[in-house]
Amino acid sequence: MNELPSAIAGPVRRVVPLVPIEAAANQNDGRLYAAHQKIYPRRIEGIFSNWRWALVFATQLVFYGLPWLQWNGRQAVLFELAERRFYILGLVLYPQDLIYLTGLLVISALSLFLFTAVAGRLWCGYACPQTVYSEIFLWIEEKIEGPRTARMRLDAGSFTLEKLVKKWFKHLVWIGLAMWTGYTFVGFFTPIRELGTDFLRTQMGSWEVFWVFFYGFATYGNAGFMREQVCKYMCPYARFQSAMFDRDTLIVSYDAGRGEPRGVHTRKDDAKALGLGDCIDCSLCVQVCPTGIDIRNGLQYECIGCGLCVDACDTVMDRMQLSRGLIRYATQNGIDGGWNARQVFRRVFRPRVLVYGALLVTLATVLLASLVVRAPLKVDVVRDRATLTRVVEGGQVENVYRLQLMNATERVQHYRIETHGLAGLHVAQDGEGRASADVEVAAAQARWVVLRVRAPRGTAAAGSHPVFFDIAAADGSARLSEKATFIVPL
């Protein structure tokens, strides 16, 4: 069993060997699948570790805090499924605004392509919910059960009262956090304060309660137990990422030309005289890896690009008084060609990346522009199916329409509805023929209006004719024209 040199060992001197997957399969009594080997990631300090925790704080501050933010007396971000309205700060969106969701999904996909082409699995390593919650749950486990070696001893040891207390307390904290996560998630789809009232009243039959428990259970299982197994076997991104990489993609790389042949030596030894490279085979890069791989064996699909092995190796290189970068973010061409950082980054911004970037900027600009010029009014015109057309008093032809007016502002609006398209076309309201109809719609609400539209008989031939409904807000904030069909009987 290898030992860390005294110059870098610190308080932990023994390196726990990891059993490779192939070896585990051979030791598995000829069964098809190897038993899962639990991974005990070691805590490490460094620039990439700090970036990961910064993203953890940033994402969770947004996730847990956003539902409680108020805007004009309501929840600032709320996707109210029951009422079919979506509030995003000052925007009020309806299902008819699905095009914006489509645009957002396209932008997200292009962003993923761009980031992957530039620097691999940045999303996986720093912002993916699975990564973020696994890191949080692992931090809780470390605070309760102790550092890596203490956790390994606790799991390998016999049953004791200490083990029982620590395990149960850890799971209670995990369950509490998971349930709060589920509660917050559902709070984006139903007012979060009303959701709390449902829980206090123990209204266990509501769909909200079901999804709180469902999402909480998923968080507890994925982040507490499955962890890296989700990234390895369940996430499709790990499988098709290789199709998105090329030799100029920045990935976590081990400089084999500098590090090999690896071997144990101290900083007082002359590694070249011993025929050794800079790698002292301390296995610290393996111990800190959240997926348990050895990056020195080359890039593997299990690698999530978190950079913790870079922090670990740089720490060792500092203590060995060697230059950093034995493990670093680099490209295959850069490693093979011995390029400096400037040469590497010059190739990172290649035509493929520029095309992704141009498309992303264009789509984002178009989406934002469409939101800015978007009319705060939606109108649906539906013919009354009960009566297609009829002749009423005075020999007039009448068609009945149902108009849904959706006020996308947060103030009461008054709308005027006019019709045109045929000679003498008018709105029949309160027994009178009028040129227009006035309708009031409450703030951020929708209202159905029934309109009886008439035209003198003989003004048009029998059949269907196009007509138009012009809807305008009294304050001039919106004006729309919707097409419909007016039927004249034989």
ABEGO torsion letter per residue (X at the ends): XBBBBAAAAEABABBBBBBBAAAAAAAAGGBABBBBBBBBBBBBBEAAAAAAAAAAAAAAAAAAAAAABBBGGBBABBBBAAAGBBBBEABBBBAAAAAAAAAAAAAAAAAAAAAAAAAEBAAAAAABAAAAAAAAAAAAAAAAAEBAAAAAAAAABBBBAAAAAAAAAAAAAAAAAAAAAAAAAAAAABBAAAAAAAAAAGBAABAAAAAAAAAAAAAAAAAAAAEAAAAAAABAAAAAAAAABBAABBBBBBBAAAAOBBEBBBAABBAAAAGBBABAGAGAAAAABAAGBBAAAEBBAABAGAGAAAAAAAAAAAAAGBBBGABBBBBAAAAAAGBBAAAAAAAABBAAAAAAAAAAAAAAAAAAAAAAABBABBBBBBBBAABABBBBBGGBBBBBBBBBBBBABABBBBBBBBBBGBBGBBBBBGGBBBABBBBBBBBGBBBBBBBBBBBBBGABBBEBBBBBBBBBBAAGABBBBBBBBBBBBX
